[in-house]
Amino acid sequence: MTWSFTDSAAAFRAAAAEHLAADPARNTAVLTLMDTAGRLGWWEEADGRVTGVLAVAPPGVPAFGAMTEEAARALVLPGGERATEVRGETAAVEAYAEATGRPWAPTVRMRLFRLGELTPPDPAPAGRGRVATEADVPLVAAWTTEFAEAIGDEPAEDYTGFVTERISEGRLWLWEGPDGRPVSMAAVSRTIEGQARVHLVYTPPAERGRGYAAGVTEAVSRAALDGGVAQVLLFTDLSNPTSNALYQRLGYRPVTDHLGVAFTG
């Protein structure tokens, strides 16, 4: 039983393909990061089965996919590297953190949801959803900065390229209020192994309380389904009961809880 590591997405796919395909929802973070990660790893049992995977992408935080607690406890990063943060399913992250013997503290608690039967918001919010266009790039880039600040991340200097990629691929939707102004946004990731993840759901403070987030989330989720996505996923912050309740009203159902930790010594 051993951990193996590579910087080749092709080598990683070849080694862990069966494990990744068996539960793409629980492996969503690794699948999303796989092609940009600086390091990929998999845990192989004595009988050759892979029962754990991870991806380390800039800025160097390991993201766990589906992983047994045994694999997590046995994880030692190559070269004696010491992670400063780790994210993944709660049981695996706690097992890894405790096995290191280093002091640690939770930074975020998330819940992964998977869409069941999509249910439109009732009552429906005023306005309509539409795909964002190139003309929306400046507004969406500014909102992305606000979104990063709202969730406690350090904003990038410029999100133009980030949002242009999503808009050019038709993966970012806006909700227009009754007067035609954009009032909320949501995006969906590229489809990998039949799964895609809704993210970047944001409504400016002045526009909240009118159901716009529900409207745009339903719109982008329906677009993903219409595009052939088998599993539509999203993460919520467990400290935000409003968003957790909203997504469940739209038909999203809990899959598993996730934890982020930072090592404090």
N, C-alpha and C positions, 0 to 999 in steps of 0.2 A: 504494500500500500504506500503510495507516494504522490507528492505534488510534482507536476511538471510545468515548466514555464516556457513561453515563446513570445516573440514580438511579431510573429506572422499570423495574420488572421486566417490564412488558408490552412496552415498547420493546425491551428486551434480548431477550426471547423472539422477537419478530418478526424481529430482525436475525440472531440466532444459532441459530434453531430447528433448522435442518438439521444444524449442527455438533454441537449438544447431543444430538440424537436419534441421530446416527450412532454414538456411543460413550458411552452414559450411564454406564457403569462408570468410564471415565477422567475423566468430567466430574462425578463424584458430589459432590465438595466444592462446586462452583459450583451445581449443582442444589439441593443442600441449603440453601445460604445465599441463594439467589437472591431470595427474597421478603422477606428481612430485611436485605439488604445496603444499605449507604449508597451504594455505587458499584459499577457493573457495567461491564465493558469487553469489547470484541471487536476482533480484528485481521482486517482484510479485505485479501485479495490483490488484485492488479491486475484479475483476472478476476471479482471480486465474491465469491469463496469466503471464508468465515470459517474461519481455521485456528488461532485461539487465543482463549481466553476467560478471564476472571478475575472474582472477586468480592471486594469489600472490605467486611467486616462488622465490627461492634464486636468487639474494641477497635482496629480499624484495620489488621489484618494482611492483605495481599493473599493470596488463595488462588487458585492457578492451576488451570484445568482443562486439558484436552488442548490443547497449544500447541506449535507448532514452535519450534525454537531461534532461527530468524530473527525470529519474532514476539517472543520473550522478549528478545533483544538490542535490539530496537527500542523496547521499552516505556519510555515516559516518562510518569509519572503527571501528571495535569492540575494546573495551578497550581504546578508545581515541587515538588510534595510529594515528600518523601524517606521511603520506607518504612524502618522500623526492623527489620522482620522480613518474611520471605516464605516461603510454603510451596507445594509442588506437586511435579510429577514431577521427578526428580533432574536430568535433562538440561536441562530448561527453567529450573529454578531456578539451576543453575550458570551457564548462559549469561547469564541476567539479572544475576546477582551480579557476574560477571566484567566485563560490559559497563558496569556503573556505575563501575568503577574505584575503588570504596570497599572498605576492608578488611572481611572478613566471616568468620564461623565457623559451622560446623554446630551446630544445637541439637537436632535429632532426625532419625533416619533410620527411615522407615516402609516397610512393604510392603503394597500393596493386594492383597487376595485376593478371588476370586469363587467361589461355591459351585458345584461340579460335581454329583456324586451324593452326596447326604447319607448319611453312614455313622454309625449309632449307635455310641456308645462301647462298647468291648469290653475288659474286663468293664464292664457297666453299673453306674453308681454306685448306692448304696443310696438309697432315697427316691423322690421324684417331682417333676415340674415342675408348676407351676400359674401362672395369670395373677395378677399382683398386684392387690390391692383397695385401696380407700380406707383401710382399717384399717392397711395396710402403709406408708403415707406417711411417718410419723416414722422408721421403721427405714430405709427406702430413702433418705430424705434424709440421714440420718447416714452411711450407707454411701457415698453419692455424695461427701460431703466427704472421706471416707477414700480413695476412689478418686482424686479430684483430687490429694490430697497424695501418693498413691503414684506417680502419673505425673509429678510435679514441677510441677503447675499450682498457681496461687494459688486456694484454694477461695473460692467465693462465701460471703456471710454467711448465706444461707438458700436451700436448694434445694427448699423446699416446692412452689413453683409449677412448677419444672422437672420434678419427678418426678410431681406431680399430673397434669400434662398427659399424660405418657406412660401413667400408670396409667389415667386416665379413657378413653383411646383404646385400651386393651387392648394396648399395645405394650411392656409391661414384664413379664417373667416372673421368678419365683423358683423356686429348687430347695429343697424341704423334705427335711431329713435323716430318718433312720429314726424319730426321736422327734417329727416333725412341725414342728420349728423351721425357719424359713428359714435357709439356710446359703450361698446364692449368688444372684446376680442377673445378668440381661442384658436389654438393651432393643433395639428395632429402630426405625429412623427411619420417618417417613411414606414412602409409596411415591410416587416422582416419576419419570416417564418409564420406568416399569416396573422401577426399581431401588430397593432399600432397603438400609440399612447397619446391621449389628449393631454395637452399641456398649455402653458401660457394663457390660462384663463384669467382675464383681468378686466375690471370695470373701474374707471376713475371714481374717487370718493364722491364727487358731486352727482354722479349718475346712479349710485347704488340704491337698493331698495325698491326697484321697479321691475325686477325679474329679467333684466337684460342678460345677466350671466347665464341664467337658465336657458334663455332663448338661443344664445350663441353656442352654448355647449350642446344643446339638442341639434342645432344645425350642423355643427362640425362632426358630431357623432353620426348623424344620418348620412352625411357625405362619405364618411369612412365606410359605413355599411354598404352604401350604394356602389362604392369603389371595390367591393369584394373582400374587405377585411373580415377575417373570421372571428377575431377577438379584439374588441376595442377596450382599452384599459385606461386608467388614470390613477394618480396618487393624490391623496389628500393629507393635509396636516391634521393629526388627531387633536391638536389644540384648537381647531376651528370647527366647532359643532355646526355652524351655519352651512359651510360648504359640504360637510359630510352628509347632512340631511338633504341638501339640494340634490346631490348626485344620486342618492338613493331614490328620491322621488322621480328622477329621470330614468330609473331602471338599472342603475349600477349596483352591483352586489359585492360584498367584501370577499377578498381572496386570502390575504395574509397581511400581518402587520410587519412593518419595517422600522429599523432603528438606526440612527446615526450616532456615533460616539467619537469623542476626542480624547486622546491620551494626555493626561495632565502632568505627567512627570517623565 
